[in-house]
């Protein structure tokens, strides 16, 4: 009996020894296979491929991860980095846009998500848009990133607000950023470029007046500058609308109304889009101030542009501050993003968007989406949007 037990134990020991030896021989293969199965290891594998400039392999690894984890925002950031590394900045920007498009689904469905970082998302979006030479949108997103708390270093900021060598296509974005950052050198260079070009002189005048009102605290000087600009450009509705805003901020309602009527009714080719044209859903409503977006979501309207060839969308928008930020609004035409707007600064703020250089289509769908609603219970601060005046010109 004792001998039988000894034989069984010996055979068992031998089998275990053989299994341990076999496992040792395949330890590296087992470890690699196990490592590949771990959710965070795709990052190391993709970065190794990226280091070797094997962009196709890196992209394949990350896309495989996203096929399994749709709401892995870290994977989207990494995929955008891969596109950026190979110089496809448009695709990189589109990938960061996808972060914002997927976020509502992750929150509404209460599914597992990974790595969403709001300040980082705004910054990366602005970075890739800037590299793609889409400066105006990039500037809007960078201002949002700054308010959201992204730790931008001075050398990074210098890429967007350079001390010299500002190009005309960059000038609007640089002026808006310099206005926020109170950087007079960059602001004056950018505005000087705008003022010296016939096609951009009106935006230059508007930005200069904003600086006078907001930074210099010289509302009278801003008013005089805008009046002078209107006398030179009497057919441009943006100047009359800027004057209406300035008068409204000074509590001169009758003067504000007079300038608004001049812009809306006395300027040939101007088409005012009333708030009643928009399809509303929960949290959106019309009141005396305009079209109110009280929570995240979209409003849209079917628009006939009329007999005149319109090239611009003018918009008076007002945003309320909560949790350190103003609202972010996406503008879409026929389902395509045409602008991302950050509603900081003077309220209401005038946006003058040159969307159709060759003329807008006769019929189009105009959509606005509010994407970063927030509420602070202790202070009762609520981040909302009011679209006050919408017109085509």
C-alpha positions in Angstrom: 0.0 0.0 0.0 2.8 2.4 1.0 4.7 1.5 -2.2 1.6 2.4 -4.4 1.2 5.7 -2.7 4.9 6.5 -3.3 4.5 5.6 -7.0 1.4 7.9 -7.3 3.2 10.8 -5.6 6.2 10.3 -7.8 4.2 10.3 -11.0 2.2 13.3 -9.9 5.4 15.2 -9.1 6.9 14.2 -12.5 3.8 15.4 -14.3 3.8 18.7 -12.4 7.6 19.1 -13.1 7.0 18.5 -16.9 4.1 21.1 -16.9 6.3 23.6 -15.1 9.1 23.0 -17.6 6.6 23.4 -20.5 5.3 26.6 -19.0 8.8 27.9 -18.6 9.6 27.2 -22.2 6.5 29.2 -23.3 6.6 31.9 -20.5 7.5 34.7 -22.9 4.7 33.7 -25.3 2.2 33.4 -22.5 3.2 36.8 -21.0 2.9 38.6 -24.3 -0.5 37.0 -25.0 -1.7 38.0 -21.5 -0.3 41.5 -21.9 -2.1 41.9 -25.2 -5.3 41.0 -23.5 -5.0 43.8 -21.0 -7.0 47.0 -21.8 -4.2 49.4 -21.0 -1.4 47.6 -22.9 -2.7 48.7 -26.3 -1.2 52.1 -25.4 2.3 50.7 -25.0 2.0 48.6 -28.2 0.7 51.6 -30.2 3.3 53.9 -28.9 6.0 51.4 -29.8 4.7 51.3 -33.3 4.5 55.1 -33.3 8.1 55.4 -32.1 9.1 53.3 -35.1 7.0 55.5 -37.4 4.8 52.6 -38.3 1.7 54.7 -38.4 -0.4 52.0 -40.0 0.3 49.5 -37.3 -0.2 52.0 -34.5 -3.6 53.1 -36.1 -4.7 49.5 -36.4 -3.9 48.8 -32.7 -5.9 51.8 -31.5 -8.8 51.2 -33.9 -9.0 47.6 -32.7 -9.3 48.9 -29.1 -12.0 51.3 -30.1 -13.9 48.6 -31.8 -14.1 46.9 -28.4 -14.4 50.0 -26.2 -16.4 52.7 -28.1 -16.1 55.1 -25.2 -12.4 54.9 -24.6 -11.5 58.6 -24.9 -7.8 57.9 -24.2 -7.8 55.8 -27.4 -9.3 58.6 -29.4 -6.7 61.0 -28.0 -4.0 58.6 -29.1 -5.5 58.0 -32.5 -5.6 61.8 -33.0 -1.9 61.9 -32.0 -1.1 59.2 -34.6 -2.8 61.2 -37.4 -1.0 64.3 -36.2 2.3 62.6 -36.2 1.9 61.7 -39.9 0.8 65.2 -40.7 -2.9 64.6 -41.3 -4.1 67.4 -39.1 -7.7 67.5 -40.5 -8.2 63.8 -39.6 -6.6 64.5 -36.2 -9.1 67.3 -35.6 -12.0 65.2 -36.7 -10.9 62.5 -34.2 -11.0 65.0 -31.3 -14.4 66.2 -32.6 -15.5 62.6 -32.2 -14.7 62.8 -28.5 -17.4 65.5 -28.1 -19.8 63.6 -30.3 -19.4 60.4 -28.3 -19.5 62.0 -24.8 -23.3 62.5 -24.6 -23.9 58.8 -25.4 -21.5 57.7 -22.7 -23.2 59.9 -20.1 -26.8 59.2 -21.2 -26.4 55.4 -21.4 -24.3 55.2 -18.2 -21.8 52.9 -19.9 -18.2 52.4 -19.0 -15.9 55.1 -20.4 -12.2 55.9 -20.1 -10.2 59.0 -19.9 -12.4 62.0 -20.9 -10.6 65.2 -20.0 -12.5 68.4 -21.0 -9.6 70.9 -20.9 -7.4 68.5 -22.8 -10.1 67.9 -25.4 -10.5 71.6 -26.1 -6.7 72.1 -26.3 -6.0 69.2 -28.6 -8.9 70.2 -30.8 -7.5 73.8 -31.0 -4.0 72.4 -31.7 -4.9 70.3 -34.6 -7.3 72.9 -36.1 -4.5 75.4 -35.9 -2.1 73.0 -37.6 -4.7 72.5 -40.3 -4.8 76.3 -40.8 -8.4 76.6 -39.5 -7.4 79.5 -37.3 -10.7 81.0 -36.3 -12.1 77.7 -35.0 -8.8 77.0 -33.3 -8.8 80.3 -31.5 -12.4 79.7 -30.2 -11.4 76.3 -28.8 -8.2 77.5 -27.2 -10.0 80.2 -25.3 -12.4 77.5 -24.0 -9.3 75.4 -23.0 -7.8 78.3 -21.1 -11.0 78.9 -19.1 -11.4 75.1 -18.6 -8.1 75.1 -16.8 -5.7 73.6 -19.4 -2.1 74.3 -18.1 -0.8 76.0 -21.3 2.9 76.8 -21.1 4.2 80.2 -22.3 6.0 78.6 -25.3 2.8 76.8 -26.3 0.8 80.0 -26.0 3.4 81.8 -28.2 2.4 79.6 -31.1 -1.1 81.1 -31.0 -0.3 84.7 -30.0 3.1 85.3 -31.7 5.1 88.4 -31.0 5.7 88.9 -34.7 5.1 87.3 -38.2 1.3 87.1 -37.9 -0.3 86.2 -41.2 -3.6 87.7 -42.4 -5.5 84.4 -42.2 -4.4 84.1 -38.5 -5.2 87.7 -37.7 -8.8 87.3 -36.5 -8.0 84.4 -34.2 -4.9 86.2 -32.8 -6.9 89.4 -32.2 -9.6 87.4 -30.3 -7.0 85.5 -28.2 -4.9 88.7 -27.5 -8.1 90.4 -26.4 -8.8 87.7 -23.9 -5.1 87.6 -22.7 -4.8 91.4 -22.7 -1.7 91.2 -24.9 -1.5 94.7 -26.6 1.5 93.9 -28.8 -0.1 90.9 -30.5 -3.5 92.5 -30.6 -2.2 95.7 -32.4 -0.3 93.7 -34.9 -3.2 91.5 -35.7 -5.7 94.3 -35.9 -3.3 96.4 -38.0 -3.3 93.6 -40.6 -7.1 93.5 -40.6 -7.5 97.2 -40.9 -5.0 97.4 -43.8 -7.0 95.0 -46.0 -10.2 96.0 -47.6 -11.9 92.6 -47.1 -11.1 92.5 -43.4 -11.2 96.1 -42.3 -14.7 95.8 -40.7 -13.7 93.0 -38.3 -10.6 95.0 -37.5 -12.8 98.0 -36.5 -15.0 95.7 -34.4 -12.1 94.2 -32.5 -10.5 97.6 -31.9 -13.8 98.9 -30.5 -14.0 95.8 -28.2 -10.5 96.5 -26.9 -11.4 100.1 -26.2 -14.6 99.1 -24.4 -13.4 96.1 -22.5 -9.7 96.8 -21.8 -9.3 100.6 -21.9 -12.8 101.1 -20.3 -13.4 103.8 -22.9 -17.0 103.2 -24.1 -17.3 106.7 -25.5 -14.2 106.1 -27.6 -15.5 102.7 -28.8 -18.8 104.3 -29.8 -17.1 107.0 -31.8 -14.9 104.5 -33.6 -17.9 102.4 -34.5 -19.8 105.4 -35.7 -16.9 106.5 -37.9 -16.6 102.9 -39.3 -20.4 102.9 -40.1 -20.1 106.2 -42.0 -17.4 104.6 -44.2 -19.3 101.3 -44.5 -23.0 102.2 -44.2 -24.1 99.0 -45.9 -22.4 96.6 -43.5 -24.9 95.3 -40.9 -22.2 94.0 -38.5 -21.2 97.6 -37.5 -24.8 98.6 -36.8 -25.3 95.5 -34.8 -22.1 96.1 -32.8 -23.3 99.7 -32.1 -26.7 98.2 -31.0 -24.8 95.9 -28.6 -22.7 98.7 -27.2 -25.8 100.9 -26.6 -27.6 98.0 -24.9 -24.6 97.5 -22.5 -24.8 101.2 -21.7 -28.5 100.8 -21.0 -29.5 103.1 -23.9 -32.4 100.9 -25.1 -33.8 103.4 -27.6 -30.5 104.0 -29.3 -29.8 100.2 -29.4 -33.2 99.6 -31.0 -32.5 102.3 -33.6 -29.2 100.7 -34.6 -30.8 97.3 -34.7 -33.6 98.5 -37.0 -31.0 100.1 -39.3 -29.2 96.8 -39.5 -32.2 94.6 -39.9 -34.5 96.7 -42.1 -32.5 99.5 -43.7 -29.7 97.4 -45.2 -30.4 95.8 -48.5 -29.7 92.1 -48.7 -30.1 91.5 -45.0 -32.4 88.6 -44.0 -33.4 88.3 -40.3 -34.0 84.7 -39.1 -36.7 84.9 -36.4 -36.5 82.5 -33.4 -39.9 81.2 -34.2 -38.5 79.3 -37.2 -36.5 76.9 -35.0 -37.7 73.5 -34.0 -37.5 73.3 -30.2 -37.3 70.4 -27.7 -36.9 70.1 -24.0 -34.9 72.9 -22.4 -35.2 75.2 -25.4 -37.6 78.0 -25.6 -38.2 81.5 -27.0 -38.5 84.6 -24.8 -38.1 88.3 -25.2 -34.3 88.1 -25.1 -34.2 85.6 -28.0 -33.9 81.8 -28.4 -32.8 80.2 -25.1 -30.8 77.0 -24.9 -31.1 76.0 -21.2 -29.5 72.6 -21.6 -27.4 70.6 -24.0 -29.0 69.8 -27.3 -29.8 71.2 -30.8 -32.2 73.6 -32.4 -32.6 73.7 -36.2 -34.5 75.7 -38.8 -35.2 75.3 -42.5 -34.1 78.6 -44.2 -34.7 80.1 -47.6 -31.9 82.7 -48.2 -34.1 84.8 -50.5 -33.3 86.7 -53.7 -30.0 88.2 -52.6 -26.7 86.3 -52.6 -25.7 85.9 -49.0 -22.2 85.1 -47.9 -22.2 85.7 -44.1 -24.0 84.6 -41.0 -24.2 87.2 -38.2 -25.2 86.1 -34.8 -25.6 87.9 -31.4 -25.1 85.3 -28.7 -25.0 85.6 -25.0 -23.6 83.0 -22.6 -23.8 82.7 -18.8 -20.8 81.6 -16.7 -20.8 78.5 -14.5 -18.0 76.3 -13.1 -15.3 78.5 -14.7 -16.5 78.4 -18.3 -18.9 80.0 -20.7 -21.0 77.9 -23.2 -19.6 76.3 -26.3 -22.0 76.3 -29.3 -21.5 74.4 -32.6 -23.0 75.9 -35.8 -24.0 73.5 -38.5 -25.3 74.1 -42.0 -26.9 71.1 -43.8 -25.5 68.8 -41.1 -21.9 69.9 -41.4 -20.0 71.8 -38.7 -19.1 75.3 -40.0 -18.0 76.9 -36.7 -17.4 76.2 -33.0 -18.1 79.3 -30.9 -17.0 80.1 -27.3 -19.3 82.7 -25.8 -16.9 84.6 -23.6 -16.1 88.3 -23.4 -18.6 91.1 -23.9 -22.2 90.1 -23.7 -24.0 89.9 -26.0 -21.2 89.0 -28.3 -21.3 89.5 -32.1 -20.1 86.7 -34.3 -19.6 87.6 -38.0 -19.0 84.3 -39.9 -17.9 84.4 -43.6 -19.3 81.0 -44.5 -20.2 81.1 -48.2 -17.6 83.2 -50.2 -19.3 82.1 -53.4 -22.8 82.5 -52.0 -25.1 80.4 -49.8 -27.5 77.9 -51.3 -31.1 79.1 -51.7 -32.3 76.6 -49.2 -30.4 75.3 -46.2 -30.8 73.8 -42.7 -29.2 75.9 -39.9 -28.5 74.2 -36.6 -27.1 75.3 -33.3 -25.9 72.8 -30.6 -25.1 73.7 -27.0 -22.6 71.1 -25.8 -21.2 72.0 -22.3 -24.2 72.7 -20.0 -23.3 72.9 -16.3 -25.0 73.9 -13.0 -23.4 74.8 -9.7 -25.8 74.0 -6.8 -24.1 76.1 -4.1 -24.0 79.3 -6.2 -26.9 78.4 -8.5 -24.8 79.4 -11.4 -26.3 77.9 -14.6 -24.5 77.8 -17.9 -27.0 78.8 -20.6 -27.1 80.2 -24.1 -29.3 83.0 -25.6 -29.2 83.4 -29.4 -30.4 87.0 -29.6 -30.2 88.1 -33.3 -29.5 85.8 -36.3 -29.3 87.1 -39.8 -27.8 86.4 -43.2 -26.1 89.0 -45.3 
